């Protein structure tokens, strides 16, 4: 099936002069006509540089308009856009470059040294904040320029997953997947051309690119690009751009609600604060509720859109911790080890089916077959559904702890630990043990100036948790190790625990 419709071209025709993208750091702003014209200019230039259908075009840069220049340009010629995580180490970036073999690399001057070390092919790269790149937009592209034939299933983007349990995998997203994720998000979340979002999540991550940015642009709304999150600057930008909806990760929410600016400032335009990337402590719900602001959690993964659920803000406070019900056009199942659906209240693996799902992992057939089975995407996440049809994410299947024959889900313990006023962050892992199989091991970070002993933390757990769920070992640490996308790095925590074995009491 051919993908005849260039939705950006159509949007530029419908609302040519409406503001589409703004840069909070430079005060620049581009209309839909300008965004489309930039994409067409880049598409022509890519063709002149020999980029053909199926070739990869990589980008190493902070949040900026170049992400949309290259993504939309690739869409017009059938190339594959590969945003690179600039937070990775040199070796990790070199691995991804070797794996995806880009035909061309765009980069920001901040990463000139890195590019020189891992790329070094001057004729096949361009500095996106340099004069040569700016001059590409001086050439007017003919309306009669020949367009590539792009199929619905042709790849549009390849986003590399975090790789916390191995080498990063390139999740290939087709035109079909990205468009259907946006359509379902617009319809399910009631997005309109009056919505504006400030995008702090990095655009190399699916949360920054596909969760809100692309859907809001498709709906005719406005996307404001920002870097270097601080609570003070974030509140300033939310007010300045009259943001109606914003997506942040739990760490950002925690910093925001603890800031003096948040306590003192009114945010009249914001309709919804969204959280994604990792489960959010329940204290965040309370902080927004006290300010009269709507807050809810979402669930997603690179391979599935990422958006999959919707919950009305008025219900989010009642169903705290729930990600809601399946979005339009999405099929959801919770399966046991035999692939059978479980009942209400039972825990199983979350499986997803829909046009928004990814196509395959780049060059990784086995991993693809392990994830995509009979049209269903097996997420590796554990979930449950209540009797009202609301879904809850319990944790990662690989992170479930079996201690003394009992199943323990770390998220339940983490939420309860974080309810203690002295605890800022908590993470729970299972460590090998001859007697119990695994022992529940917790890591906690205290609020600034707070004092809390290991025994006091255990006493707090005993107020609510069953005996086998109470951490047998608790480490109080100064800072929680994080992955490159802001998630707590549990692999690193296990390494830390392995090096600092405590006597189990």
C-alpha positions in Angstrom: 0.0 0.0 0.0 1.4 3.4 -1.0 1.5 6.2 1.5 0.3 9.0 -0.7 -0.4 11.6 2.0 2.4 13.8 3.2 0.6 15.0 6.4 3.1 17.9 7.0 2.4 19.2 3.5 -1.3 19.0 4.1 -1.0 20.7 7.5 1.0 23.5 6.0 -1.8 23.9 3.5 -4.5 24.0 6.1 -2.8 26.4 8.6 0.3 27.8 6.8 0.8 30.8 9.0 0.0 29.2 12.4 3.0 28.8 14.7 4.3 25.3 14.7 7.7 25.2 16.4 9.5 27.6 18.7 12.9 27.4 20.3 12.8 28.7 24.0 16.6 29.1 24.0 16.9 31.4 20.9 13.4 32.9 20.7 13.0 31.7 17.1 9.7 30.6 15.8 8.6 28.8 12.6 5.1 28.5 11.0 3.9 25.3 9.5 4.7 26.6 6.0 8.2 27.4 7.1 8.7 24.0 8.7 7.5 22.3 5.6 9.6 24.5 3.3 12.7 23.7 5.5 12.0 19.9 5.2 11.6 20.2 1.4 14.9 22.1 1.1 16.7 19.5 3.2 15.1 16.7 1.2 16.5 18.1 -2.0 20.0 18.5 -0.4 19.9 15.0 0.9 19.2 13.8 -2.7 22.1 15.8 -4.0 24.3 14.2 -1.4 23.4 10.7 -2.7 20.9 9.8 0.1 18.4 7.3 -1.3 15.3 5.5 -0.1 16.2 3.2 2.9 19.5 5.1 3.7 20.0 6.2 7.3 20.5 9.9 8.2 21.8 10.4 11.8 21.7 13.4 14.0 23.7 14.2 17.1 22.4 17.4 18.7 20.5 19.0 21.6 16.8 19.7 21.1 16.3 22.0 18.1 14.6 22.5 14.8 17.1 20.3 13.0 15.3 17.2 14.4 12.2 18.1 12.5 14.1 19.3 9.4 15.7 15.9 9.1 12.8 13.7 10.2 10.4 15.3 7.8 12.9 15.5 5.0 13.6 11.7 5.4 9.8 11.2 5.3 9.6 12.9 1.9 12.4 10.8 0.3 11.9 7.5 2.1 15.1 7.7 4.1 15.4 6.6 7.8 16.0 9.2 10.5 18.3 8.1 13.3 18.5 10.5 16.3 21.6 9.8 18.4 21.7 9.9 22.2 24.4 12.5 22.9 24.5 11.4 26.6 26.1 8.1 25.6 29.8 7.3 25.9 32.1 7.4 22.9 32.2 3.6 22.7 28.4 3.4 22.8 28.0 6.0 20.1 30.6 4.3 18.0 28.7 1.0 18.3 25.4 2.6 17.1 27.1 4.4 14.2 28.7 1.1 13.1 25.4 -0.7 13.5 23.1 1.7 11.6 25.7 2.7 9.0 24.3 6.2 8.2 24.8 7.7 4.8 25.0 11.2 6.3 25.5 12.6 9.8 24.2 16.0 11.1 25.8 17.3 14.3 25.8 20.3 16.6 29.1 22.1 17.2 28.9 21.0 20.9 29.8 17.5 19.6 32.5 18.4 17.0 35.2 16.5 18.9 33.0 13.4 19.3 32.1 13.4 15.6 35.7 13.7 14.6 36.6 10.6 16.7 33.7 8.4 15.7 33.0 9.6 12.1 35.7 11.7 10.5 34.1 11.7 7.0 33.8 15.5 6.3 32.1 15.0 3.0 29.3 13.0 4.6 28.4 15.3 7.6 27.1 18.8 8.3 27.1 21.1 11.3 23.5 21.9 11.9 24.2 25.2 13.6 26.7 26.3 11.0 26.5 28.7 8.1 26.5 25.9 5.4 23.4 24.4 6.9 21.6 27.8 7.2 22.3 28.4 3.5 20.4 25.3 2.5 17.2 27.2 3.2 18.0 30.0 0.8 17.2 27.8 -2.2 13.6 27.9 -3.2 12.3 24.4 -3.9 10.1 24.0 -7.0 6.5 22.8 -6.3 6.9 20.5 -9.2 10.0 18.7 -7.7 9.7 15.0 -8.1 8.5 13.1 -5.0 9.6 9.7 -3.9 7.2 6.9 -3.7 6.9 6.0 0.0 5.1 2.9 1.2 3.1 2.8 4.4 5.4 0.1 5.8 8.6 1.9 4.8 10.8 2.8 7.8 10.7 6.5 8.8 12.8 6.5 12.0 15.0 4.2 14.0 15.3 4.9 17.7 17.8 3.0 19.8 16.6 1.6 23.1 18.6 2.1 26.3 20.5 -1.2 26.2 20.6 -1.5 30.1 20.6 -5.3 29.7 22.8 -5.6 26.6 23.7 -3.7 23.4 21.3 -1.0 22.3 18.7 -2.2 19.7 17.5 0.0 16.9 13.7 -0.1 17.0 12.5 0.6 13.4 9.3 2.7 13.2 7.4 2.9 9.9 5.4 5.7 8.5 2.4 3.7 9.5 3.5 3.4 13.2 4.3 7.0 13.7 1.1 8.3 12.0 -1.2 5.9 13.8 0.5 6.7 17.2 -0.3 10.4 16.5 -3.8 9.8 15.2 -4.7 7.7 18.2 -3.1 10.1 20.7 -4.9 13.1 19.2 -8.3 11.3 19.3 -7.8 9.7 22.7 -6.2 12.6 24.5 -8.4 15.2 22.9 -5.5 17.3 21.5 -6.4 20.3 19.3 -4.7 23.1 17.4 -5.0 25.2 20.6 -2.6 23.0 22.5 1.0 24.0 23.2 3.6 21.8 24.8 7.1 22.6 26.0 9.4 19.7 25.1 12.1 19.2 27.7 12.5 15.4 27.1 15.3 14.8 24.6 14.2 14.5 21.0 16.5 11.5 20.5 14.1 9.7 22.8 10.7 8.5 21.8 9.2 10.4 24.7 10.5 13.7 23.3 9.8 13.0 19.7 6.7 10.9 19.5 4.8 11.1 22.8 3.5 14.7 22.3 5.6 16.6 19.8 4.5 14.9 16.6 0.9 14.4 17.7 0.5 18.1 18.6 2.1 19.2 15.3 -0.3 16.9 13.4 -3.2 18.4 15.3 -2.0 21.9 14.3 -0.7 22.9 17.8 2.6 24.3 18.8 5.8 22.6 20.1 8.3 24.6 22.1 11.8 23.1 22.2 13.8 23.5 25.4 17.1 22.2 26.9 18.7 22.0 30.4 15.7 21.6 32.7 15.5 23.6 35.9 12.3 24.2 37.8 12.7 27.9 37.6 13.2 28.0 33.8 10.5 25.4 33.2 7.9 27.4 35.0 9.0 30.6 33.2 8.6 28.8 29.8 5.3 27.2 30.7 3.9 30.7 31.5 5.6 32.5 28.6 4.4 30.1 26.0 1.0 29.4 27.6 1.7 25.7 27.6 -1.5 23.6 28.0 0.1 20.2 28.4 3.6 19.1 29.3 5.3 15.7 29.6 8.2 15.2 32.1 9.9 12.3 33.7 9.5 11.6 37.5 12.8 13.2 38.4 11.7 16.4 36.7 8.4 16.4 38.4 10.0 15.9 41.8 12.4 18.8 41.2 9.5 21.0 40.0 7.0 20.3 42.9 9.8 20.8 45.5 10.8 24.2 44.1 9.8 27.5 45.7 8.7 28.8 42.3 6.1 26.0 42.0 4.6 26.8 45.4 4.4 30.5 44.6 3.4 30.6 41.0 0.0 30.2 39.3 -0.2 28.3 36.1 -3.6 29.2 34.6 -3.0 27.8 31.1 -1.8 24.4 31.9 -4.5 21.7 31.6 -2.4 18.7 32.3 1.0 17.6 33.7 2.0 14.2 32.3 4.6 11.8 33.6 6.3 9.0 31.7 9.5 7.0 31.4 9.2 5.4 34.8 6.5 4.9 37.5 5.9 8.1 39.5 5.9 8.3 43.4 2.4 8.9 44.7 3.6 12.0 46.6 3.7 13.8 43.2 0.0 13.3 42.8 -0.6 15.0 46.1 1.7 17.9 45.3 -0.2 18.7 42.1 -3.6 18.2 43.8 -2.7 20.7 46.5 -2.1 23.3 43.7 -5.4 22.4 42.0 -3.5 21.1 38.9 -4.3 18.0 36.9 -1.7 15.3 36.8 -1.6 11.8 35.4 0.8 9.0 34.5 1.3 7.5 31.0 2.8 4.3 29.9 4.8 3.7 26.7 7.8 2.2 25.1 9.8 3.0 22.0 8.4 -0.2 20.3 4.8 0.8 20.8 4.3 4.3 19.7 5.0 5.1 22.6 1.5 6.1 23.7 -1.0 3.3 24.7 -3.3 4.4 27.5 -5.6 7.3 28.4 -7.0 8.3 31.8 -9.2 11.3 32.3 -7.5 13.8 34.7 -10.5 13.8 37.0 -10.1 10.0 37.4 -6.4 10.0 37.7 -6.5 11.2 41.3 -9.1 8.5 42.3 -7.2 5.8 40.4 -3.7 6.8 41.6 -1.0 4.9 39.9 -3.2 3.8 37.0 -2.2 4.5 33.4 -5.9 4.3 32.4 -7.6 2.4 29.7 -6.4 1.4 26.2 -6.4 4.2 23.7 -8.5 4.1 20.5 -7.3 1.6 17.9 -5.2 -0.3 20.6 -5.6 -3.9 21.7 -4.2 -4.8 25.1 -3.9 -8.1 26.9 -2.4 -9.3 30.2 -1.0 -12.8 29.8 0.3 -15.5 32.1 3.4 -17.7 31.3 1.3 -19.9 29.1 0.0 -17.0 27.0 -3.5 -17.1 28.5 -5.3 -13.9 29.6 -5.4 -13.4 33.4 -8.4 -12.2 35.4 -9.0 -8.8 37.1 -6.5 -8.1 39.8 -4.0 -10.8 38.6 -0.5 -9.9 37.4 0.8 -10.9 33.9 2.9 -9.6 31.0 1.5 -6.7 29.1 1.0 -7.5 25.4 0.0 -4.8 22.8 -1.4 -5.0 19.3 -2.1 -2.1 16.9 -0.9 -0.1 13.9 1.3 2.0 16.1 3.7 -0.9 16.8 7.2 -1.0 15.5 8.3 -3.2 12.6 11.5 -4.9 13.8 14.8 -4.5 15.5 17.6 -3.5 13.1 19.7 -6.5 12.2 18.4 -8.4 15.2 16.1 -11.1 14.0 16.0 -13.2 17.2 15.2 -10.2 19.4 12.5 -9.2 17.0 10.9 -12.7 17.1 11.1 -12.8 20.9 9.2 -9.5 21.1 6.7 -9.8 18.2 4.6 -13.0 18.3 1.5 -13.6 16.3 1.0 -9.9 15.7 1.4 -9.1 19.4 4.1 -7.0 21.0 5.3 -8.6 24.2 6.5 -5.7 26.3 8.3 -7.5 29.1 6.4 -5.3 31.6 4.1 -6.7 34.3 0.7 -5.2 34.7 -2.8 -5.8 36.2 -6.3 -4.6 35.5 -8.9 -3.7 38.1 -12.6 -4.6 37.9 -13.3 -1.2 36.4 -11.0 -1.8 33.4 -8.2 0.5 34.6 -4.6 -0.8 34.0 -1.7 -0.5 36.4 2.0 -1.2 35.6 3.5 -3.3 38.3 7.1 -3.5 37.0 9.5 -5.1 34.6 9.2 -8.9 34.2 13.0 -9.2 34.6 12.9 -7.2 37.8 10.3 -9.3 39.6 11.9 -10.8 42.8 11.2 -14.3 43.9 12.1 -14.6 47.6 11.2 -17.8 49.6 8.8 -18.8 46.7 6.9 -15.5 46.9 6.6 -13.0 44.0 7.6 -9.5 45.0 7.0 -6.5 42.7 9.6 -3.8 43.4 7.3 -0.9 42.4 4.9 -1.5 45.4 7.8 -1.3 47.8 9.3 1.7 46.1 6.0 3.6 46.3 5.6 3.0 50.0 9.2 3.9 50.8 8.8 7.2 48.9 5.7 8.0 51.0 8.1 8.6 53.9 8.7 12.3 54.2 12.5 11.8 54.6 12.9 9.7 51.4 13.3 11.5 48.1 13.9 8.4 45.9 13.8 4.6 46.3 14.7 1.6 44.2 14.3 -2.1 45.0 16.2 -5.0 43.5 16.6 -8.7 44.2 20.0 -10.0 45.1 21.0 -13.7 45.0 20.8 -15.6 48.3 21.4 -19.2 49.1 18.5 -19.5 51.6 15.8 -17.3 50.1 16.8 -17.5 46.4 16.7 -13.7 46.3 16.5 -11.1 49.0 14.7 -7.8 48.7 17.3 -5.1 48.7 16.4 -1.4 48.7 18.4 1.8 47.9 17.1 5.1 49.2 18.1 8.7 48.8 17.1 11.1 51.6 15.7 14.6 51.3 18.3 17.3 51.8 19.0 17.6 55.6 16.9 14.6 56.5 18.2 11.8 58.8 16.8 8.3 58.7 18.4 5.0 59.8 18.0 1.7 58.0 16.0 0.3 60.9 13.6 3.3 60.8 13.1 2.7 57.1 12.3 -1.0 57.8 9.8 0.0 60.5 8.1 2.3 58.0 7.8 -0.8 55.6 6.2 -2.9 58.4 3.3 -0.5 58.7 1.9 -1.6 55.3 3.9 -4.4 53.7 3.9 -8.2 54.2 6.9 -9.6 56.0 8.4 -11.1 52.9 8.2 -7.8 51.0 10.2 -5.8 53.6 13.7 -5.2 52.4 16.2 -7.3 54.3 19.0 -4.9 53.3 18.7 -1.1 52.8 21.4 1.1 51.5 21.2 4.8 52.1 23.1 6.5 49.2 23.7 10.1 48.2 22.6 9.9 44.6 20.6 7.4 42.5 22.4 6.2 39.4 20.4 7.0 36.3 20.4 5.8 32.7 20.9 8.1 29.8 17.1 8.8 29.6 16.7 9.5 33.3 15.5 6.1 34.6 17.0 4.6 37.7 19.8 2.2 36.6 19.1 -1.0 38.5 21.9 -2.9 36.8 24.3 -0.5 38.4 22.5 -0.8 41.8 23.0 -4.5 41.7 26.7 -4.1 41.0 26.9 -1.7 44.0 25.1 -4.2 46.2 27.4 -7.0 45.1 30.4 -5.0 46.1 29.0 -4.0 49.5 27.3 -7.1 50.8 25.7 -6.6 54.2 24.8 -9.2 56.8 21.1 -10.1 56.3 19.1 -9.6 59.5 
